[in-house]
Structure formats: structure tokens, C-alpha cells
């Protein structure tokens, strides 16, 4: 009890001292980016099952998937990886995407990697993809491979058709 009384008696003195002391140098708040970024310490992307496809890198001519380097365009459906014929955007046709008429279960989204830059897609191809029941996201191949990783890791049924990053037209 005596300790409590002493603490209560000391509290007003402590409060006055704190009010009088004002820092002469303004204190900067720590960067939230630095304070909350654990990427260097924890890499959750590497903690996925071995049977799950994971893009780990890309070059101008291909991709690294689960530690294996692949040259050329790739088609990914769930955890199935296939070589894909198109070499540039103009090669992408309804015929080159016809596999999606047979794939079951139907992926909820097709991520189309357009090479180095986002490029417009033929409206007929968009219409074809919608007719299969999928949504379409056409973005550059670097971001497309990352998006595929995230959605696949979440357990979603996702597909990707990727041109190599070096493709510019």
C-alpha cells in the first residue's frame, strides 16, 4: 500500500516535468515503409507447395518457373505449364487461346502478359475469352507473372498466357 501511495504522490511531479520538457530538435517519425517492410526477412512467396507453379524471374526471351528456365511464350493453367506458340501480340488469335474451350474447371481469370508494354487486344479475342466464362486482364508480362503468383498462391483457379518480356510490339 505504501508503494502505491508513493507512486500516486509522485505522479503530479512527473507530469509537470514532462510538460516542461519539450524537445529542442523536432523528432521525425520513422518511415512506415521501413518500419513495416519485412520483405528482406520473410519471403512468403518462397513458402508455397512444390507442386504449385511459381514464376521466379524473367528475361527478354523467357521465364524462370520453379527454378527451371523456359525460353519463349508460356501458357499456364492452374499448375500446368505449356509452351505457347505466339511470339508477338499479332500472333495471339482465338485459335491460340482455344485450349480454354476445353479446360475444366474454367479459370476465373486469364492474365495475358503482353511483353514489355501493355498493348491493346483485339475485341474479338476479348469477346472469345468472355464467352468461355473467364475474366481477362491484359498487362505487361512482368506484372502478369507476379499477379499469377499471387492469385495461384491464394488457391484461386487462374490461367496465364505470357509473351516474353522482350516483346515490344
Secondary structure, DSSP 4 states (H G I P E B T S, - for coil): -HHHHHHHHHHHHHHHHHHH---SSPPPPPPHHHHH--TTT--GGG-S-TTS--EEEE-SSEEEETTEEEESEEEEETTEEEEE---SGGG--TGGGGGGGT-SSPPSEEEEE-SSS-----HHHHHHHHHTT-EEEEE-HHHHHHHHHHHHHTT--EEEEE--TT---
